[in-house]
Amino acid sequence: MVGVPAPHTGWTFITSHARVLAAIADNPNVRVRDIAARCRLTERAVARIIADLEQDGYLSHTREGRTNTYRIDPDRVLRHPAEAGLTVASLLSLLVQDESERTGTPSGQV
């Protein structure tokens, strides 16, 4: 399990919904508990956000044993009129680190 980071006070630029979506984009099999720790939210809040995202078609999941595998619809358009025409994929390209950035491995090398 991911360690729980120190609490944050004050406002931020990114919504909790965007953070949860980015955590799922990083790992489609991630547990709600790990999303909560990463996003500094309660498990109940994460479950509610996942339900919101599924209800509006941004996210779906399949159950495999005790594990959920999430699927994000990258072509879904963002909801706010100020982001008219921007897709989930464009948002996630800003929020999700490239694997090479996480591991320090140059792109194309494993």
N, C-alpha and C positions, 0 to 999 in steps of 0.2 A: 504494500500500500504506500502511496505517496504521503510524505510527511505533511502535516497541516502547517501552512505558512502563517506568519504573524498576521493579525488582523489589520485591515486597512481602514483608515478614516478619511473622510472627504470625498469629493466627487471624482469620477473617472470619465474617460472618453468612450469606453466600450461598454455596452450593456451586458447584463448577465446572460441574456439569450445568445448574444454573439460569442461570449466566452465559452458557453456550453457547446455551441455548435463547433467552435474551433477545437475543443477538447475531443469531440467525437471525430472530427476530421483527422486529427492526429492518430487516433486509434479507434476504429469502428467497433471494437469489442470491449471498450473501456467500461468499467463498472461505475454505477452511479456514485458509489462511495469515493472513488478516485476522482471523478469529475468534481464532486463537492469539495474535496481537499484542494484540488488545483485551482478552482474558481473562487474559493473562500465563501462557499455557500453551504447551506444545510442540505442534507440528502433529500428532504421533503421539497425544498425549493428547486433542486435539480430535477426531481421527478415531475414537478408542476411545469417547469420550462420545457422538458422533453415532451410532455403531453401537449403543450401549446404548439410546439414546432411540428408535432405529428398531425395535430388537428388541422393546421393550415397548410399541410403538404410539403413542408420543408424537410421533413425527416420521416423515415419509416424504420421499422425494426422487424427482425425475425428472431424467434426464440430457438436456440439450439441447446437442449439440455437445460443447464442453469445459466447459460450465457445468452445475452442479447447481442445481436450483430446489427448495427445501425447502418442505414443507407441515407445519404444526404442527396437531395435533388439539386445539383449544381446549377441548373438552368432556371431555377425558380427566381423570380424577380423580387427584390426587397420591397417591403410594405410601405415605407414612408414616401410621400410624393416628392420629397427633396432628393431621393435616390432613385427616381423613376428611371427604369431601364437598366439599372445595375443588378447584376445577378449575385446569387450566393457565392458562386465561384470567384467573382471579383473581390468580394468581401474576404473570403477565406484566403485568397492569395496574399492578403496583407497580414492576416492573423496567424496563419499556420507556418511554422518554420519548415524550411526544406530539410530533408533528412541529412544532407551534407553539413548544414549549419549546426544541427544538433550533435552530430558525432565528430565534427571537425575533419571529415573526410572530403577531399575535393570531389565535385560532381563527376559522375561517371566511374568512380573508383569505389570498390566495396572492401 
